[in-house]
């Protein structure tokens, strides 16, 4: 009897040790091409669904950046790395709290939590506030973009032309002192420009600094009316695609609307738009604008003979980066997503991957986004921003890609904006 037990146990032990050694030794180097023949090299460096895409045919080009992302933080974020240490905490409502007063601060400049202690039970929320305040530090934005809907079997379906605008009232030093009686953190506006059947659809959002839920208003051209949207709509599909409103920028909901748990900090293969920074130009208004002559992403459906999915961006560079992995669960019992897992860069706090499960706990889809670096010719203004976003529903074999940086799109950072345009009166005027 003893021999019968020992032999299977020994085989099992050898299998476990061999498997552990395989995972432990898996690694990548610049110049590697990761595909279905050697996907094991990326094991442990990518979320499991993404690794499965490689097993099925998608291909990664591993490289290195010729810049340091930590040096491309906006000036307010760089200053906050020392100025904000120990200045803020998280209160019982999940909001930022001034340590000295115990109250919501009047204004936060740059990253509120420059040092993260992974053993802190509120560290996940702190990482997420850093994520939002990093984008606020780049000032107001005007960002044209396109959404493409793609099916694995039938290919390209349709393209929607849109514009995203923001007016920041917190996090960006130039906004300090602007009258803010409604305690607004951010105004944002999404405009649908084409095709004709949905053109004119506009969505206005007011994000509050306190615990109030967002106020969201939508103009529907078919009925020529502005309608207030329920916060529950944030987890519904947007314009029939694979993204929800809350999927934008990895997560676009309020931080205190979900719970955030740090699972681990690890190295991850992260996608970047290009190894080199792209040109940023200053216009007559003092805004910083992305140049028109930039790299164009080549999608799987555009590359002859590509063995992977039609929505996969084939000419990115994949770089090993330190990353936080968070477990996310909405506090809304009617939220369409169950548990989500979010990967964020540990240096500039922007998400790379979000793995989404349904409310029964089954895997559903992945949303992910490559970063791009931008700089002026004199290198005095340097920023990081999204190159594109991709959402893949592995149940329906369908993907939605959002294209930001492209020869036809010119994004304006530190844009000149009028706060009055984001009032209900301004919104109604825009919609006419």
TIKOL-613008 format. One record per residue (C-alpha): residue in three letters; chain; x, z, y. Coordinates in Angstrom, 1 decimal, padded with zeros to 4 digits. Layout:
<atoms>
ATOM  rest  kette      xx      zz      yy
ATOM   ALA      A       X       Z       Y
...
</atoms>
This chain:
<atoms>
ATOM  rest  kette      xx      zz      yy
ATOM   UNK      A   000.0   000.0   000.0
ATOM   UNK      A   002.8   000.8   002.3
ATOM   UNK      A   004.4  -002.6   001.9
ATOM   UNK      A   001.1  -004.3   002.6
ATOM   UNK      A   000.8  -002.5   005.9
ATOM   UNK      A   004.4  -002.8   007.0
ATOM   UNK      A   004.7  -006.6   006.6
ATOM   UNK      A   001.7  -007.6   008.8
ATOM   UNK      A   002.8  -005.0   011.3
ATOM   UNK      A   006.3  -006.5   011.4
ATOM   UNK      A   005.0  -010.0   011.9
ATOM   UNK      A   002.7  -008.8   014.7
ATOM   UNK      A   005.5  -006.9   016.4
ATOM   UNK      A   007.8  -010.0   016.2
ATOM   UNK      A   005.0  -012.2   017.6
ATOM   UNK      A   004.4  -009.7   020.5
ATOM   UNK      A   008.1  -009.4   021.3
ATOM   UNK      A   008.5  -013.2   021.2
ATOM   UNK      A   005.5  -013.7   023.4
ATOM   UNK      A   006.7  -011.1   025.9
ATOM   UNK      A   010.2  -012.7   026.0
ATOM   UNK      A   008.6  -016.1   026.6
ATOM   UNK      A   006.6  -014.9   029.6
ATOM   UNK      A   009.4  -012.7   030.9
ATOM   UNK      A   011.8  -015.6   030.8
ATOM   UNK      A   009.4  -018.2   032.4
ATOM   UNK      A   010.7  -019.2   035.8
ATOM   UNK      A   011.0  -022.2   038.0
ATOM   UNK      A   013.7  -023.7   040.2
ATOM   UNK      A   013.6  -026.1   043.2
ATOM   UNK      A   013.5  -029.7   041.8
ATOM   UNK      A   011.4  -028.7   038.7
ATOM   UNK      A   008.4  -030.8   037.9
ATOM   UNK      A   005.8  -028.7   036.1
ATOM   UNK      A   003.3  -030.7   034.0
ATOM   UNK      A   001.5  -030.5   030.6
ATOM   UNK      A   004.9  -030.8   028.8
ATOM   UNK      A   006.5  -027.6   030.3
ATOM   UNK      A   003.6  -025.6   031.8
ATOM   UNK      A   005.1  -022.5   030.2
ATOM   UNK      A   007.7  -022.4   033.0
ATOM   UNK      A   005.0  -021.5   035.5
ATOM   UNK      A   003.4  -018.9   033.3
ATOM   UNK      A   002.9  -015.7   035.2
ATOM   UNK      A   003.5  -017.5   038.5
ATOM   UNK      A   000.0  -019.0   038.9
ATOM   UNK      A  -003.6  -017.8   038.3
ATOM   UNK      A  -004.7  -018.6   034.8
ATOM   UNK      A  -007.3  -021.3   035.8
ATOM   UNK      A  -004.6  -023.1   037.8
ATOM   UNK      A  -002.2  -022.9   034.9
ATOM   UNK      A  -005.0  -024.5   032.8
ATOM   UNK      A  -005.2  -027.4   035.2
ATOM   UNK      A  -001.5  -028.1   034.5
ATOM   UNK      A  -002.1  -028.0   030.8
ATOM   UNK      A  -004.8  -030.6   031.3
ATOM   UNK      A  -002.7  -033.0   033.5
ATOM   UNK      A  -002.2  -031.8   037.0
ATOM   UNK      A   001.5  -031.9   038.2
ATOM   UNK      A   003.4  -029.5   040.5
ATOM   UNK      A   006.6  -030.4   042.4
ATOM   UNK      A   008.7  -027.2   042.9
ATOM   UNK      A   010.8  -027.1   045.9
ATOM   UNK      A   012.0  -024.9   048.8
ATOM   UNK      A   011.3  -024.7   052.5
ATOM   UNK      A   013.9  -025.5   055.1
ATOM   UNK      A   012.4  -022.8   057.3
ATOM   UNK      A   011.6  -019.1   057.0
ATOM   UNK      A   007.8  -018.4   057.2
ATOM   UNK      A   008.4  -014.9   058.6
ATOM   UNK      A   009.9  -016.5   061.7
ATOM   UNK      A   006.7  -018.6   062.3
ATOM   UNK      A   004.4  -015.7   063.1
ATOM   UNK      A   002.8  -015.9   066.6
ATOM   UNK      A   004.6  -013.9   069.3
ATOM   UNK      A   001.9  -011.1   069.2
ATOM   UNK      A   002.4  -010.7   065.5
ATOM   UNK      A   006.2  -010.5   065.9
ATOM   UNK      A   005.8  -007.8   068.6
ATOM   UNK      A   003.4  -005.9   066.5
ATOM   UNK      A   005.8  -005.5   063.6
ATOM   UNK      A   007.3  -002.6   065.5
ATOM   UNK      A   004.7  -001.8   068.1
ATOM   UNK      A   001.8  -001.2   065.7
ATOM   UNK      A   003.6   000.8   063.0
ATOM   UNK      A   001.4   003.9   062.2
ATOM   UNK      A  -000.9   003.2   065.1
ATOM   UNK      A  -004.1   002.4   063.2
ATOM   UNK      A  -005.9   003.4   060.0
ATOM   UNK      A  -009.1   002.6   058.2
ATOM   UNK      A  -012.2   004.8   058.7
ATOM   UNK      A  -015.0   005.7   056.4
ATOM   UNK      A  -016.9   002.5   057.3
ATOM   UNK      A  -014.0   000.3   056.5
ATOM   UNK      A  -013.2  -000.4   060.2
ATOM   UNK      A  -009.9  -000.2   062.1
ATOM   UNK      A  -009.4   003.2   063.5
ATOM   UNK      A  -007.1   004.4   066.3
ATOM   UNK      A  -005.1   007.2   064.8
ATOM   UNK      A  -004.8   009.2   068.0
ATOM   UNK      A  -008.5   009.0   069.0
ATOM   UNK      A  -010.1   008.6   065.6
ATOM   UNK      A  -012.3   005.8   067.1
ATOM   UNK      A  -012.5   002.0   067.1
ATOM   UNK      A  -009.6   000.8   069.4
ATOM   UNK      A  -010.6  -001.0   072.5
ATOM   UNK      A  -008.2  -003.9   071.7
ATOM   UNK      A  -005.7  -004.7   068.9
ATOM   UNK      A  -002.8  -007.0   069.6
ATOM   UNK      A  -001.1  -008.8   066.7
ATOM   UNK      A  -001.1  -007.4   063.2
ATOM   UNK      A  -002.8  -003.9   063.0
ATOM   UNK      A  -000.9  -002.9   059.9
ATOM   UNK      A   002.6  -004.3   059.8
ATOM   UNK      A   003.7  -002.0   057.0
ATOM   UNK      A   001.7  -001.9   053.7
ATOM   UNK      A   001.9   000.9   051.2
ATOM   UNK      A   000.5  -000.4   047.9
ATOM   UNK      A  -000.3   003.2   046.8
ATOM   UNK      A  -002.6   003.6   049.8
ATOM   UNK      A  -006.3   003.3   048.7
ATOM   UNK      A  -007.1   001.5   051.9
ATOM   UNK      A  -004.2  -000.9   051.6
ATOM   UNK      A  -006.4  -003.8   050.4
ATOM   UNK      A  -008.5  -003.6   053.6
ATOM   UNK      A  -005.4  -003.3   055.7
ATOM   UNK      A  -004.0  -006.5   054.2
ATOM   UNK      A  -007.3  -008.3   055.0
ATOM   UNK      A  -007.3  -007.1   058.6
ATOM   UNK      A  -003.8  -008.5   058.9
ATOM   UNK      A  -005.1  -011.8   057.5
ATOM   UNK      A  -007.7  -012.1   060.2
ATOM   UNK      A  -005.6  -010.8   063.1
ATOM   UNK      A  -002.8  -013.2   062.2
ATOM   UNK      A  -005.2  -016.1   062.9
ATOM   UNK      A  -006.5  -014.4   066.1
ATOM   UNK      A  -003.0  -014.2   067.4
ATOM   UNK      A  -002.8  -018.1   067.5
ATOM   UNK      A  -005.5  -018.0   070.2
ATOM   UNK      A  -008.6  -020.1   070.5
ATOM   UNK      A  -008.8  -023.2   068.3
ATOM   UNK      A  -010.3  -026.6   068.2
ATOM   UNK      A  -009.9  -028.1   064.8
ATOM   UNK      A  -011.3  -031.4   063.6
ATOM   UNK      A  -011.6  -031.8   059.8
ATOM   UNK      A  -013.2  -033.7   057.0
ATOM   UNK      A  -014.8  -032.6   053.8
ATOM   UNK      A  -014.6  -034.9   050.8
ATOM   UNK      A  -016.8  -034.4   047.7
ATOM   UNK      A  -015.2  -035.6   044.4
ATOM   UNK      A  -016.5  -035.7   040.8
ATOM   UNK      A  -014.0  -035.9   037.9
ATOM   UNK      A  -015.8  -038.7   036.2
ATOM   UNK      A  -017.3  -040.7   039.0
ATOM   UNK      A  -014.6  -040.0   041.6
ATOM   UNK      A  -015.3  -040.0   045.4
ATOM   UNK      A  -018.9  -039.2   046.4
ATOM   UNK      A  -019.1  -038.7   050.2
ATOM   UNK      A  -017.2  -037.6   053.3
ATOM   UNK      A  -018.4  -035.3   056.1
ATOM   UNK      A  -016.7  -035.3   059.5
ATOM   UNK      A  -016.7  -031.9   061.2
ATOM   UNK      A  -015.2  -029.8   063.9
ATOM   UNK      A  -014.4  -026.1   064.0
ATOM   UNK      A  -014.0  -024.2   067.2
ATOM   UNK      A  -013.1  -020.5   067.9
ATOM   UNK      A  -013.1  -018.2   070.9
ATOM   UNK      A  -011.0  -015.1   070.2
ATOM   UNK      A  -011.7  -011.8   072.0
ATOM   UNK      A  -009.4  -009.5   069.9
ATOM   UNK      A  -005.9  -009.8   068.5
ATOM   UNK      A  -004.8  -012.4   071.1
ATOM   UNK      A  -003.1  -010.8   074.2
ATOM   UNK      A  -004.5  -013.4   076.6
ATOM   UNK      A  -008.0  -012.3   075.6
ATOM   UNK      A  -007.4  -008.7   076.7
ATOM   UNK      A  -009.4  -008.0   079.9
ATOM   UNK      A  -012.1  -010.7   079.3
ATOM   UNK      A  -015.5  -009.0   079.7
ATOM   UNK      A  -016.8  -008.2   076.2
ATOM   UNK      A  -020.0  -006.1   076.6
ATOM   UNK      A  -021.3  -007.1   073.1
ATOM   UNK      A  -018.0  -005.9   071.5
ATOM   UNK      A  -017.3  -009.4   070.0
ATOM   UNK      A  -014.2  -009.9   067.8
ATOM   UNK      A  -014.6  -013.7   067.4
ATOM   UNK      A  -017.0  -016.5   068.3
ATOM   UNK      A  -016.9  -019.5   066.0
ATOM   UNK      A  -018.7  -022.8   065.9
ATOM   UNK      A  -018.9  -025.5   063.1
ATOM   UNK      A  -020.2  -028.9   064.2
ATOM   UNK      A  -021.2  -031.7   061.9
ATOM   UNK      A  -020.3  -035.1   063.4
ATOM   UNK      A  -021.0  -037.6   060.6
ATOM   UNK      A  -022.6  -039.0   058.5
ATOM   UNK      A  -025.8  -039.8   060.4
ATOM   UNK      A  -028.2  -038.0   058.0
ATOM   UNK      A  -026.7  -034.5   058.8
ATOM   UNK      A  -024.9  -035.2   062.1
ATOM   UNK      A  -025.8  -032.7   064.8
ATOM   UNK      A  -026.1  -029.7   062.4
ATOM   UNK      A  -024.3  -026.9   064.1
ATOM   UNK      A  -023.6  -023.3   063.1
ATOM   UNK      A  -022.7  -020.6   065.6
ATOM   UNK      A  -021.4  -017.2   064.5
ATOM   UNK      A  -020.8  -014.0   066.5
ATOM   UNK      A  -018.5  -011.6   064.7
ATOM   UNK      A  -018.6  -008.0   066.0
ATOM   UNK      A  -015.8  -005.5   066.1
ATOM   UNK      A  -018.0  -002.7   064.9
ATOM   UNK      A  -019.9  -002.4   061.6
ATOM   UNK      A  -022.7  -004.7   062.6
ATOM   UNK      A  -023.2  -007.7   060.4
ATOM   UNK      A  -022.4  -011.2   061.8
ATOM   UNK      A  -025.1  -012.9   063.9
ATOM   UNK      A  -025.3  -016.5   062.7
ATOM   UNK      A  -027.4  -019.3   064.2
ATOM   UNK      A  -028.0  -022.8   062.9
ATOM   UNK      A  -029.3  -025.8   064.6
ATOM   UNK      A  -031.1  -028.3   062.3
ATOM   UNK      A  -031.6  -031.7   063.8
ATOM   UNK      A  -034.5  -032.6   061.6
ATOM   UNK      A  -036.7  -029.9   063.2
ATOM   UNK      A  -034.8  -029.7   066.5
ATOM   UNK      A  -034.7  -025.9   066.4
ATOM   UNK      A  -032.2  -023.1   066.4
ATOM   UNK      A  -032.8  -020.8   063.5
ATOM   UNK      A  -031.1  -017.4   062.9
ATOM   UNK      A  -029.5  -017.3   059.4
ATOM   UNK      A  -029.5  -014.3   057.1
ATOM   UNK      A  -026.2  -012.7   056.2
ATOM   UNK      A  -027.1  -013.4   052.6
ATOM   UNK      A  -026.6  -017.1   053.3
ATOM   UNK      A  -022.9  -016.6   053.6
ATOM   UNK      A  -022.5  -016.9   049.8
ATOM   UNK      A  -024.7  -020.0   049.5
ATOM   UNK      A  -023.1  -023.5   049.1
ATOM   UNK      A  -022.4  -025.1   052.5
ATOM   UNK      A  -023.8  -028.6   052.9
ATOM   UNK      A  -024.1  -029.1   049.2
ATOM   UNK      A  -020.4  -028.8   048.5
ATOM   UNK      A  -018.3  -026.3   046.4
ATOM   UNK      A  -017.5  -024.1   049.4
ATOM   UNK      A  -019.6  -021.3   050.8
ATOM   UNK      A  -019.3  -020.0   054.3
ATOM   UNK      A  -017.3  -017.0   053.1
ATOM   UNK      A  -014.8  -019.3   051.3
ATOM   UNK      A  -013.4  -020.6   054.5
ATOM   UNK      A  -009.8  -019.6   055.0
ATOM   UNK      A  -009.8  -017.8   051.7
ATOM   UNK      A  -012.3  -015.3   052.9
ATOM   UNK      A  -014.3  -015.5   056.1
ATOM   UNK      A  -016.7  -012.6   055.7
ATOM   UNK      A  -016.3  -009.2   057.4
ATOM   UNK      A  -013.6  -007.0   055.9
ATOM   UNK      A  -016.0  -004.0   055.6
ATOM   UNK      A  -018.6  -006.1   053.7
ATOM   UNK      A  -016.5  -005.9   050.5
ATOM   UNK      A  -014.2  -003.5   048.6
ATOM   UNK      A  -010.5  -004.5   048.4
ATOM   UNK      A  -008.3  -003.1   045.6
ATOM   UNK      A  -004.6  -004.0   045.3
ATOM   UNK      A  -003.8  -004.9   041.7
ATOM   UNK      A  -000.2  -005.7   042.1
ATOM   UNK      A   002.5  -007.4   044.2
ATOM   UNK      A   004.3  -010.2   042.4
ATOM   UNK      A   006.1  -013.5   042.9
ATOM   UNK      A   003.8  -016.5   042.8
ATOM   UNK      A   004.1  -020.3   043.1
ATOM   UNK      A   002.4  -021.0   046.5
ATOM   UNK      A   001.5  -024.5   047.8
ATOM   UNK      A   002.9  -025.7   051.1
ATOM   UNK      A   002.0  -028.8   053.0
ATOM   UNK      A   005.6  -029.9   053.5
ATOM   UNK      A   009.2  -028.5   053.2
ATOM   UNK      A   009.7  -029.1   056.9
ATOM   UNK      A   007.8  -027.9   060.0
ATOM   UNK      A   005.6  -030.5   061.7
ATOM   UNK      A   005.7  -031.4   065.4
ATOM   UNK      A   003.7  -029.4   067.9
ATOM   UNK      A   003.1  -030.8   071.4
ATOM   UNK      A   001.9  -029.2   074.6
ATOM   UNK      A  -000.8  -030.9   076.7
ATOM   UNK      A  -001.6  -030.8   080.4
ATOM   UNK      A  -004.0  -027.8   079.8
ATOM   UNK      A  -001.2  -025.7   078.3
ATOM   UNK      A  -002.7  -026.0   074.7
ATOM   UNK      A  -000.4  -026.7   071.8
ATOM   UNK      A  -001.6  -029.7   069.8
ATOM   UNK      A  -000.5  -031.0   066.4
ATOM   UNK      A   001.0  -034.4   066.6
ATOM   UNK      A  -000.8  -037.5   065.3
ATOM   UNK      A   002.1  -038.9   063.3
ATOM   UNK      A   002.1  -036.4   060.4
ATOM   UNK      A   002.3  -036.6   056.6
ATOM   UNK      A  -000.9  -037.7   054.9
ATOM   UNK      A  -001.8  -035.9   051.7
ATOM   UNK      A  -002.1  -038.2   048.6
ATOM   UNK      A  -004.9  -037.1   046.4
ATOM   UNK      A  -005.1  -037.6   042.6
ATOM   UNK      A  -007.7  -040.3   042.9
ATOM   UNK      A  -005.4  -042.2   045.3
ATOM   UNK      A  -002.3  -042.2   043.0
ATOM   UNK      A  -002.3  -044.9   040.3
ATOM   UNK      A  -001.9  -043.5   036.9
ATOM   UNK      A  -002.1  -039.8   037.9
ATOM   UNK      A  -002.9  -037.8   034.8
ATOM   UNK      A  -004.7  -034.9   036.5
ATOM   UNK      A  -007.8  -034.4   038.6
ATOM   UNK      A  -008.9  -036.8   041.4
ATOM   UNK      A  -009.1  -033.9   043.9
ATOM   UNK      A  -005.6  -032.5   043.4
ATOM   UNK      A  -003.1  -033.0   046.3
ATOM   UNK      A  -000.1  -034.6   044.6
ATOM   UNK      A   002.6  -034.5   047.3
ATOM   UNK      A   002.7  -030.8   048.2
ATOM   UNK      A   005.7  -028.6   047.7
ATOM   UNK      A   005.3  -025.5   045.5
ATOM   UNK      A   007.5  -022.5   046.5
ATOM   UNK      A   008.0  -019.1   044.9
ATOM   UNK      A   006.7  -016.4   047.3
ATOM   UNK      A   006.0  -012.6   047.3
ATOM   UNK      A   002.3  -012.2   047.0
ATOM   UNK      A  -000.4  -009.5   046.9
ATOM   UNK      A  -003.2  -009.8   044.4
ATOM   UNK      A  -006.5  -008.1   045.4
ATOM   UNK      A  -009.7  -007.5   043.5
ATOM   UNK      A  -012.7  -008.2   045.7
ATOM   UNK      A  -016.3  -007.1   045.2
ATOM   UNK      A  -019.0  -007.7   047.8
ATOM   UNK      A  -021.1  -004.6   048.7
ATOM   UNK      A  -024.2  -006.9   049.0
ATOM   UNK      A  -026.2  -006.6   045.7
ATOM   UNK      A  -027.6  -010.1   046.2
ATOM   UNK      A  -024.2  -011.8   046.8
ATOM   UNK      A  -023.8  -015.0   044.7
ATOM   UNK      A  -020.3  -014.1   043.6
ATOM   UNK      A  -019.3  -011.3   041.2
ATOM   UNK      A  -015.7  -010.1   041.1
ATOM   UNK      A  -013.2  -012.3   043.0
ATOM   UNK      A  -009.4  -012.2   042.9
ATOM   UNK      A  -007.5  -013.1   046.0
ATOM   UNK      A  -003.8  -014.0   046.2
ATOM   UNK      A  -002.2  -013.5   049.7
ATOM   UNK      A   001.3  -014.1   051.0
ATOM   UNK      A   003.0  -010.7   051.5
ATOM   UNK      A   004.8  -011.8   054.6
ATOM   UNK      A   002.2  -013.7   056.7
ATOM   UNK      A  -000.9  -012.4   054.9
ATOM   UNK      A  -002.7  -015.8   054.4
ATOM   UNK      A  -004.5  -016.4   051.1
ATOM   UNK      A  -003.3  -019.0   048.7
ATOM   UNK      A  -005.7  -018.7   045.8
ATOM   UNK      A  -009.1  -017.1   045.2
ATOM   UNK      A  -010.4  -017.0   041.6
ATOM   UNK      A  -014.2  -016.5   041.6
ATOM   UNK      A  -016.4  -015.1   038.8
ATOM   UNK      A  -020.2  -015.1   038.7
ATOM   UNK      A  -022.3  -011.9   038.7
ATOM   UNK      A  -022.2  -011.8   034.9
ATOM   UNK      A  -018.4  -011.6   035.0
ATOM   UNK      A  -017.8  -015.2   033.8
ATOM   UNK      A  -015.1  -017.4   035.4
ATOM   UNK      A  -016.7  -019.9   037.8
ATOM   UNK      A  -014.3  -021.6   040.2
ATOM   UNK      A  -011.1  -021.5   042.3
ATOM   UNK      A  -010.6  -021.9   046.1
ATOM   UNK      A  -007.1  -022.5   047.3
ATOM   UNK      A  -005.2  -023.6   050.4
ATOM   UNK      A  -001.7  -024.9   051.2
ATOM   UNK      A   000.0  -023.7   054.4
ATOM   UNK      A   001.8  -025.9   057.0
ATOM   UNK      A   004.4  -024.9   059.6
ATOM   UNK      A   004.4  -026.3   063.2
ATOM   UNK      A   006.9  -026.1   066.0
ATOM   UNK      A   007.6  -027.5   069.4
ATOM   UNK      A   010.7  -029.6   070.0
ATOM   UNK      A   012.5  -026.6   071.6
ATOM   UNK      A   011.3  -024.3   068.8
ATOM   UNK      A   009.9  -021.8   071.3
ATOM   UNK      A   006.4  -022.0   069.8
ATOM   UNK      A   006.2  -021.8   066.0
ATOM   UNK      A   003.1  -021.3   063.9
ATOM   UNK      A   001.7  -021.5   060.4
ATOM   UNK      A  -001.7  -023.1   059.7
ATOM   UNK      A  -003.8  -024.6   056.9
ATOM   UNK      A  -002.9  -028.0   055.7
ATOM   UNK      A  -006.0  -028.4   053.6
ATOM   UNK      A  -008.4  -026.4   051.4
ATOM   UNK      A  -009.6  -027.2   047.9
ATOM   UNK      A  -012.5  -025.7   046.0
ATOM   UNK      A  -012.9  -026.5   042.3
ATOM   UNK      A  -016.0  -025.8   040.2
ATOM   UNK      A  -014.6  -025.9   036.6
ATOM   UNK      A  -018.2  -025.7   035.2
ATOM   UNK      A  -019.4  -028.9   036.8
ATOM   UNK      A  -016.0  -030.7   037.0
ATOM   UNK      A  -016.5  -031.1   040.7
ATOM   UNK      A  -014.2  -030.5   043.7
ATOM   UNK      A  -014.5  -030.3   047.4
ATOM   UNK      A  -011.5  -030.9   049.6
ATOM   UNK      A  -011.2  -030.1   053.3
ATOM   UNK      A  -008.5  -032.0   055.2
ATOM   UNK      A  -007.2  -030.4   058.4
ATOM   UNK      A  -003.7  -031.8   059.1
ATOM   UNK      A  -003.9  -035.5   058.9
ATOM   UNK      A  -002.9  -038.5   061.1
ATOM   UNK      A  -006.5  -038.7   062.4
ATOM   UNK      A  -006.9  -035.0   063.2
ATOM   UNK      A  -005.3  -033.2   066.1
ATOM   UNK      A  -005.7  -029.4   066.1
ATOM   UNK      A  -005.5  -027.5   069.4
ATOM   UNK      A  -004.0  -024.0   069.2
ATOM   UNK      A  -004.2  -021.6   072.2
ATOM   UNK      A  -007.1  -023.9   073.3
ATOM   UNK      A  -008.8  -023.5   076.6
ATOM   UNK      A  -012.4  -022.2   076.0
ATOM   UNK      A  -015.3  -021.0   078.0
ATOM   UNK      A  -017.0  -017.9   076.5
ATOM   UNK      A  -020.3  -018.9   077.9
ATOM   UNK      A  -020.3  -021.9   075.5
ATOM   UNK      A  -020.8  -019.5   072.7
ATOM   UNK      A  -023.9  -017.8   074.1
ATOM   UNK      A  -027.3  -018.8   072.8
ATOM   UNK      A  -027.9  -020.7   076.0
ATOM   UNK      A  -024.6  -022.6   075.6
ATOM   UNK      A  -025.3  -023.3   072.0
ATOM   UNK      A  -028.8  -024.7   072.7
ATOM   UNK      A  -027.2  -026.9   075.4
ATOM   UNK      A  -024.7  -028.2   073.0
ATOM   UNK      A  -027.4  -029.0   070.4
ATOM   UNK      A  -029.5  -031.1   072.7
</atoms>
